[in-house]
Structure formats: structure tokens, C-alpha cells
């Protein structure tokens, strides 16, 4: 996959987030992080990343994961993989 649109990635990550955090009404924004999403734990964060990796068929590097401070960072890292 190449030249994937940021909005498309945001929508996919939102759908995955709704599943992982068991909240069908969850609406994500780039600034949201662990303190903004009920149920965000280290385990749910790992599940979120695993679902994204599975959906798009790549693996995040540990250095990327360490830099992910919020949803925006997750979207950015995902786009970097998809548009590489």
C-alpha cells in the first residue's frame, strides 16, 4: 500500500480503537492519549498496536512505539510505514 490518505488511516484506527477500548461511540483525535481514553492501559495500548499491525501488515519498531505519546503519533507512525 502506498500513498494512503491520513483521513483513511484515522478512520481505520478509530474503528480499531472502538473495538480495543470496547466503546462503540469513541471518537479519537490526534491529541488524545492515555489520560483521555477510558480503559487505556499498557495492555490495551499493546492490543491497539497489534490490531493496527495486523490490519496493515507491518510491525512497529520499538523506537517508534517509545515515541508514541498520543493518537497523532500512532497515525504518523502508521502513515510512515504505509507510505514508505
C-alpha positions in Angstrom: 0.0 0.0 0.0 1.3 3.4 -0.8 0.1 7.0 -0.6 -2.6 6.1 1.9 -4.7 9.1 3.0 -4.3 10.4 6.6 -8.1 10.5 7.0 -8.4 6.9 5.9 -5.8 5.8 8.5 -7.5 7.9 11.2 -10.9 6.2 10.4 -9.3 2.8 10.5 -7.5 3.5 13.8 -10.8 4.9 15.2 -12.6 1.7 14.3 -9.8 -0.4 15.9 -9.8 1.9 19.0 -13.6 1.4 19.4 -13.0 -2.4 19.4 -10.0 -2.4 21.6 -11.4 0.0 24.2 -14.9 -1.5 24.0 -16.5 1.9 23.3 -18.6 1.9 20.0 -19.1 5.7 20.4 -15.4 6.6 20.9 -14.2 9.4 18.6 -10.5 9.9 18.5 -8.4 13.0 17.9 -4.7 13.3 17.4 -4.1 14.9 20.8 -5.8 12.1 22.7 -3.6 9.8 24.8 -3.7 7.5 27.8 -5.3 10.0 30.1 -8.1 10.9 27.6 -9.4 7.4 26.7 -11.1 5.3 29.4 -9.6 1.9 29.5 -6.2 2.8 28.1 -3.7 0.7 29.8 -0.4 -0.7 28.7 -2.2 -3.9 27.7 -4.9 -2.1 25.7 -2.2 0.1 24.1 -0.3 -3.1 23.0 -3.6 -4.6 21.7 -4.3 -1.4 19.7 -0.8 -1.5 18.1 -1.1 -5.2 17.4 -4.5 -4.7 15.7 -3.1 -1.9 13.6 -0.1 -4.1 12.6 -2.4 -6.9 11.7 -4.7 -4.7 9.7 -2.0 -3.1 7.6 0.6 -6.0 7.6 3.6 -4.4 9.1 5.4 -4.3 12.5 6.2 -1.2 14.5 9.8 -0.8 15.8 10.3 -0.4 19.5 11.9 3.0 18.9 8.6 4.1 17.1 6.5 2.8 20.0 8.5 4.7 22.6 7.8 7.9 20.7 4.1 7.4 20.5 2.6 9.8 23.0 -0.9 10.1 21.6 -3.2 9.0 18.7 -1.4 11.5 16.5 1.9 9.7 17.0 0.2 6.4 16.2 -1.3 7.8 13.0 2.0 9.3 12.0 4.0 6.1 12.5 1.3 4.1 10.6 1.4 6.5 7.7 5.2 6.3 7.7 5.0 2.6 7.2 2.3 2.7 4.6 3.9 5.4 2.5 7.5 4.0 2.8 
